[in-house]
Amino acid sequence: MRKLTIKLVFSLTTFTIASDQIPAPPQKNPILLVNADIYPVSSRKINKGAILFDKGIIKAIGRRITNFPGNTQTIDLKGKRIYPGIIAASSIMGLTEIGAVSVTRDFSERGEINPNVRAEVAYHPDSEIIPVTRSNGVLIAHSCPTGGLISGSSAIMMLDGWTWETATLKAPVGIHINWPDMGGTYSRYYKITEEEAKEHREKILYQLDNVFEESRRYLLAKAASLQSGGTLFDTDLRWESMLPVLRREIPIFMHANEIRQIQSAIEWGNRQNIKIIIVGGYDAWRASDLLKKYEIPVIYETVNSLPKRRWEDFDTPFTGPLKLYEAGVEFAISMATGGASNHRNTPYEASKAVAYGLPKDEALKSLTLNAAKILGISDQVGSLEKGKDATLIISDGDPLEITTQIEQVYIQGKKIDMGDRHKSLYEKYKEKYRQNNILK
C-alpha cells in the first residue's frame, strides 16, 4: 500500500507540473503578414508594412511585398504591431517548476566545481511556466545553471518544443562563475568580518586559478596526445568543458553585483585572457570606464528592486540602465536567475528603466537585439531582418506597457498555441461567476 501511495503522489505531481499545450509542427507553407506596424529594432518602424516568412526564415520585409509563392497564406493584421520575440537574457527557465518542491528544482548541482554541467539537458519542455511566459512575448530564454563556484554551461532555449533537443537554439553559450563577495557582511541574521571575508575570498580565487591551470594543462596534454595518436589520453569532462573558454570561443558569465566584485572579476578575466560578461551588474555603472575599455557587456538584472545600501537614492536600481547607456556600455535587461515564474514580467523591467530616463528604443533593444548580440545569437534572432528566424510577436500595443495583449506568437515560423494555465483558470472562474449570475 505504501508503494502504491508513493507512485500515486509522484504521478499526480508529474501531472500538475506538465503543460497541456501541444508543441507546434514545422511551418508548412509561406505566411505573409500584412497591414501591420512593424518594429524591426535594427531599423526604423515600418508603418502598415508586411513580412513574409517560409520554413521558419524571414524571406522579405517592407512596406509592400508583391512577389510571393502561390501557396502563401496571407493574414491581414488590421493595424496590429509586430516585434521580435523578447529574450530572457538570464534565467532558470525550464530548470525549475515549484520552488518549494525540491524534485522540480534542477538548476544547481552539488559541489563547487561543475563546468561539465549542461543546462540544456536538464531543460523541462513541458513546464507550466513556459506557456505563461510565452503569452507575454518572451519567446527565447537563456537557461543558466546556478550554485557553487563554477555552475556549468548555459543554453539558449526556444520556448516551444517536444524535447530539450528540439527546443535548443544554441549550446553551450558560456560557463557561469559566481564571483565571491569582496567584503564583510553585517546583518541581523549573521556576521562575516572583513578578515573572514578576505580569507574566504582568497581561498575561492585560489580554487579558480587552479581550475584554469589544470584546464590549460589538459589542453596541452590533449594536443600532444592527438599528435601521437591519442592512445594514452583519458577524457575528463570537467576540463573538456573548459576548452572553449580557453580558446575564447565562448565567454565566462561572471555573476557579480558589487563594484569591488566587478572590478576584481575584470582584472582576473584579463589576467586569464578570457572573454567575460557581467551578470547582475547592480554597480556596473560605477565601473563603466573599465567595462567600456575592455568591451565587456552587462546583463543588468532586476531593475525593479530596492537599493542595496541605506545611503543610496531610492531610484538607484531604476537608473542603472540609463547610466550604462550614457556611458556607452553594451547591456541587456533581464529578471534575475532566482526564479523562473517571474520572467513573464521581463518587459516591465525595461519599462521601469524607461520611466527613469532610458530611451524607449534602447529599452526594446535591451530585450531583443542587444540581448541577442551579448548571447551570440544575433545572426538568428533579436531583430526582424531578411534571413533571420521568424521568431516574432503580434500585439495590440507596445509590449513594454502592462495593458498590451500579445495576440499571437511565432517561433521559427511555427504558429504557437497561446493557451496557458493562467488563461484557463481565468476562464474557469469567470464561468463560476456567470453561473452565480454575478457576471453576464
SULGI-V914475 format. One record per backbone hydrogen bond with DSSP energy under -0.5 kcal/mol. CO is the residue of the C=O (numbers start at 1). NH is the residue of the N-H. E is the energy in kcal/mol with one decimal. If there is no record, write none. Layout:
co->CO nh->NH e->E
co->CO nh->NH e->E
This chain:
co->1 nh->5 e->-2.3
co->2 nh->6 e->-2.2
co->3 nh->7 e->-2.2
co->4 nh->8 e->-2.3
co->5 nh->9 e->-2.7
co->6 nh->10 e->-2.3
co->7 nh->11 e->-2.3
co->8 nh->12 e->-2.4
co->9 nh->13 e->-2.5
co->10 nh->14 e->-2.5
co->11 nh->15 e->-2.1
co->12 nh->16 e->-2.3
co->13 nh->17 e->-1.1
co->15 nh->18 e->-1.2
co->17 nh->128 e->-0.5
co->21 nh->23 e->-0.5
co->30 nh->73 e->-3.0
co->31 nh->33 e->-0.5
co->31 nh->53 e->-2.4
co->32 nh->34 e->-0.6
co->32 nh->75 e->-3.1
co->33 nh->51 e->-2.2
co->34 nh->77 e->-2.7
co->35 nh->79 e->-3.3
co->36 nh->38 e->-0.7
co->36 nh->49 e->-3.0
co->37 nh->82 e->-2.4
co->38 nh->40 e->-0.6
co->38 nh->46 e->-2.8
co->39 nh->84 e->-0.6
co->40 nh->42 e->-1.3
co->40 nh->384 e->-1.6
co->43 nh->41 e->-0.6
co->45 nh->47 e->-0.6
co->46 nh->38 e->-2.7
co->46 nh->49 e->-0.9
co->49 nh->36 e->-1.7
co->50 nh->62 e->-2.3
co->51 nh->33 e->-2.7
co->52 nh->59 e->-3.0
co->52 nh->60 e->-1.7
co->53 nh->31 e->-2.6
co->54 nh->57 e->-2.0
co->56 nh->390 e->-2.8
co->57 nh->54 e->-2.4
co->58 nh->387 e->-2.8
co->60 nh->52 e->-2.8
co->62 nh->50 e->-3.1
co->66 nh->68 e->-0.9
co->69 nh->72 e->-1.4
co->72 nh->74 e->-0.7
co->73 nh->32 e->-3.0
co->74 nh->76 e->-0.5
co->75 nh->34 e->-2.6
co->75 nh->77 e->-0.7
co->77 nh->80 e->-1.1
co->80 nh->37 e->-2.6
co->81 nh->395 e->-2.2
co->82 nh->39 e->-2.8
co->83 nh->393 e->-2.8
co->86 nh->139 e->-1.8
co->86 nh->140 e->-1.6
co->87 nh->89 e->-1.1
co->88 nh->142 e->-3.0
co->91 nh->144 e->-3.2
co->92 nh->95 e->-2.2
co->94 nh->124 e->-2.0
co->95 nh->106 e->-3.5
co->97 nh->99 e->-0.5
co->98 nh->101 e->-1.9
co->100 nh->102 e->-0.7
co->101 nh->104 e->-1.8
co->102 nh->105 e->-1.8
co->104 nh->97 e->-0.6
co->104 nh->106 e->-0.7
co->107 nh->146 e->-3.4
co->112 nh->114 e->-0.7
co->112 nh->149 e->-1.4
co->112 nh->150 e->-2.9
co->114 nh->117 e->-1.7
co->117 nh->119 e->-0.5
co->117 nh->153 e->-3.2
co->118 nh->121 e->-0.6
co->118 nh->122 e->-0.8
co->119 nh->122 e->-0.8
co->119 nh->123 e->-0.6
co->120 nh->123 e->-0.8
co->123 nh->125 e->-0.7
co->124 nh->127 e->-1.5
co->126 nh->19 e->-3.4
co->127 nh->130 e->-0.6
co->127 nh->131 e->-0.7
co->128 nh->132 e->-1.0
co->129 nh->133 e->-2.4
co->130 nh->134 e->-2.7
co->131 nh->135 e->-1.8
co->133 nh->136 e->-1.4
co->133 nh->138 e->-1.4
co->134 nh->137 e->-2.1
co->137 nh->86 e->-2.5
co->137 nh->139 e->-0.8
co->139 nh->159 e->-2.5
co->140 nh->88 e->-3.0
co->141 nh->143 e->-1.0
co->141 nh->157 e->-3.3
co->142 nh->91 e->-2.0
co->142 nh->144 e->-0.5
co->143 nh->155 e->-1.9
co->149 nh->151 e->-0.6
co->149 nh->178 e->-2.3
co->150 nh->114 e->-2.3
co->152 nh->176 e->-2.4
co->153 nh->119 e->-2.2
co->154 nh->172 e->-0.6
co->154 nh->173 e->-2.0
co->155 nh->143 e->-2.3
co->155 nh->157 e->-0.6
co->156 nh->169 e->-3.2
co->156 nh->170 e->-1.5
co->157 nh->141 e->-2.8
co->158 nh->160 e->-1.8
co->163 nh->167 e->-1.4
co->164 nh->168 e->-1.2
co->167 nh->158 e->-3.7
co->170 nh->156 e->-2.9
co->173 nh->251 e->-0.8
co->174 nh->154 e->-2.1
co->175 nh->253 e->-3.2
co->176 nh->151 e->-2.3
co->176 nh->152 e->-0.7
co->177 nh->179 e->-0.9
co->177 nh->255 e->-2.9
co->185 nh->192 e->-3.4
co->190 nh->187 e->-1.9
co->192 nh->185 e->-2.0
co->193 nh->197 e->-2.6
co->194 nh->198 e->-2.4
co->195 nh->199 e->-2.4
co->196 nh->200 e->-2.4
co->197 nh->201 e->-2.8
co->198 nh->202 e->-2.5
co->199 nh->203 e->-1.7
co->200 nh->204 e->-2.3
co->201 nh->205 e->-2.7
co->202 nh->206 e->-1.9
co->203 nh->207 e->-1.9
co->204 nh->208 e->-2.4
co->205 nh->209 e->-2.6
co->206 nh->210 e->-2.1
co->207 nh->211 e->-2.3
co->208 nh->212 e->-2.2
co->209 nh->213 e->-2.2
co->210 nh->214 e->-2.9
co->211 nh->215 e->-2.3
co->212 nh->216 e->-2.1
co->213 nh->217 e->-2.1
co->214 nh->218 e->-2.4
co->215 nh->219 e->-2.3
co->216 nh->220 e->-2.3
co->217 nh->221 e->-2.7
co->218 nh->222 e->-2.7
co->219 nh->223 e->-2.2
co->220 nh->224 e->-2.4
co->221 nh->225 e->-2.3
co->222 nh->226 e->-2.4
co->223 nh->227 e->-1.6
co->224 nh->228 e->-1.3
co->225 nh->230 e->-3.3
co->226 nh->229 e->-0.8
co->230 nh->233 e->-0.7
co->232 nh->234 e->-0.5
co->233 nh->235 e->-0.5
co->235 nh->237 e->-0.5
co->236 nh->240 e->-2.6
co->237 nh->241 e->-1.8
co->238 nh->242 e->-0.6
co->239 nh->242 e->-0.5
co->239 nh->243 e->-0.7
co->240 nh->243 e->-0.8
co->242 nh->245 e->-0.6
co->242 nh->246 e->-1.9
co->243 nh->247 e->-2.1
co->244 nh->249 e->-2.9
co->244 nh->250 e->-1.2
co->245 nh->248 e->-1.5
co->251 nh->175 e->-1.8
co->251 nh->253 e->-0.5
co->252 nh->254 e->-0.9
co->252 nh->277 e->-2.4
co->253 nh->177 e->-2.5
co->253 nh->255 e->-0.7
co->254 nh->256 e->-1.0
co->254 nh->279 e->-3.2
co->255 nh->179 e->-1.3
co->256 nh->281 e->-2.5
co->257 nh->283 e->-2.4
co->258 nh->262 e->-2.3
co->259 nh->263 e->-2.5
co->260 nh->264 e->-2.3
co->261 nh->265 e->-2.5
co->262 nh->266 e->-2.2
co->263 nh->267 e->-2.2
co->264 nh->268 e->-2.6
co->265 nh->269 e->-2.5
co->266 nh->270 e->-2.3
co->267 nh->271 e->-2.0
co->268 nh->272 e->-2.0
co->269 nh->273 e->-0.7
co->269 nh->274 e->-1.9
co->270 nh->273 e->-0.6
co->275 nh->252 e->-2.7
co->277 nh->254 e->-2.7
co->278 nh->299 e->-3.2
co->279 nh->256 e->-2.1
co->279 nh->281 e->-0.8
co->280 nh->301 e->-1.9
co->281 nh->284 e->-1.6
co->283 nh->286 e->-1.6
co->283 nh->287 e->-0.6
co->284 nh->287 e->-1.5
co->285 nh->288 e->-1.1
co->287 nh->291 e->-2.3
co->288 nh->292 e->-2.7
co->289 nh->293 e->-2.3
co->290 nh->294 e->-2.2
co->291 nh->296 e->-2.7
co->292 nh->295 e->-0.8
co->295 nh->297 e->-0.6
co->297 nh->278 e->-2.2
co->298 nh->300 e->-0.8
co->298 nh->332 e->-2.3
co->299 nh->280 e->-2.5
co->299 nh->301 e->-0.6
co->300 nh->334 e->-2.4
co->303 nh->305 e->-2.0
co->309 nh->312 e->-1.4
co->313 nh->316 e->-1.6
co->315 nh->319 e->-2.0
co->316 nh->320 e->-0.6
co->319 nh->323 e->-2.2
co->320 nh->324 e->-2.0
co->321 nh->325 e->-2.5
co->322 nh->326 e->-2.7
co->323 nh->327 e->-1.5
co->324 nh->328 e->-0.6
co->324 nh->329 e->-2.5
co->325 nh->328 e->-1.1
co->330 nh->298 e->-1.9
co->332 nh->300 e->-2.9
co->334 nh->302 e->-2.2
co->336 nh->339 e->-0.7
co->340 nh->343 e->-1.6
co->341 nh->344 e->-0.8
co->342 nh->345 e->-2.3
co->343 nh->346 e->-1.5
co->345 nh->348 e->-1.2
co->345 nh->349 e->-0.8
co->346 nh->349 e->-1.2
co->346 nh->350 e->-1.1
co->347 nh->351 e->-1.8
co->348 nh->352 e->-1.5
co->349 nh->353 e->-1.3
co->350 nh->354 e->-1.8
co->351 nh->355 e->-2.0
co->352 nh->356 e->-0.8
co->353 nh->356 e->-0.6
co->353 nh->358 e->-2.4
co->354 nh->357 e->-1.8
co->359 nh->363 e->-2.0
co->360 nh->364 e->-2.3
co->361 nh->365 e->-2.1
co->362 nh->366 e->-2.1
co->363 nh->367 e->-0.7
co->364 nh->367 e->-0.9
co->364 nh->368 e->-0.7
co->365 nh->368 e->-0.9
co->365 nh->370 e->-2.1
co->365 nh->371 e->-0.9
co->366 nh->333 e->-1.3
co->367 nh->87 e->-2.9
co->368 nh->372 e->-2.4
co->369 nh->373 e->-2.5
co->370 nh->374 e->-2.6
co->371 nh->375 e->-2.1
co->372 nh->376 e->-0.6
co->372 nh->377 e->-2.9
co->372 nh->378 e->-0.8
co->373 nh->376 e->-0.9
co->377 nh->380 e->-1.9
co->377 nh->381 e->-2.4
co->380 nh->389 e->-2.4
co->383 nh->385 e->-0.9
co->385 nh->388 e->-2.0
co->388 nh->58 e->-3.0
co->389 nh->391 e->-2.0
co->390 nh->392 e->-0.7
co->390 nh->413 e->-2.4
co->391 nh->85 e->-2.0
co->392 nh->410 e->-2.6
co->393 nh->83 e->-2.1
co->394 nh->407 e->-2.2
co->394 nh->408 e->-1.5
co->395 nh->81 e->-2.8
co->398 nh->401 e->-2.0
co->401 nh->404 e->-1.4
co->405 nh->396 e->-1.7
co->405 nh->407 e->-0.7
co->408 nh->394 e->-2.9
co->409 nh->416 e->-2.1
co->410 nh->392 e->-1.8
co->410 nh->412 e->-0.5
co->411 nh->414 e->-1.9
co->414 nh->411 e->-1.9
co->414 nh->416 e->-0.6
co->420 nh->424 e->-2.2
co->421 nh->425 e->-2.4
co->422 nh->426 e->-2.0
co->423 nh->427 e->-2.4
co->424 nh->428 e->-2.3
co->425 nh->429 e->-2.4
co->426 nh->430 e->-1.7
co->427 nh->431 e->-2.0
co->428 nh->432 e->-1.4
co->429 nh->433 e->-1.5
co->430 nh->434 e->-1.5
co->431 nh->435 e->-2.6
co->432 nh->436 e->-1.2
co->433 nh->438 e->-3.0
co->433 nh->439 e->-1.7
co->434 nh->437 e->-1.9
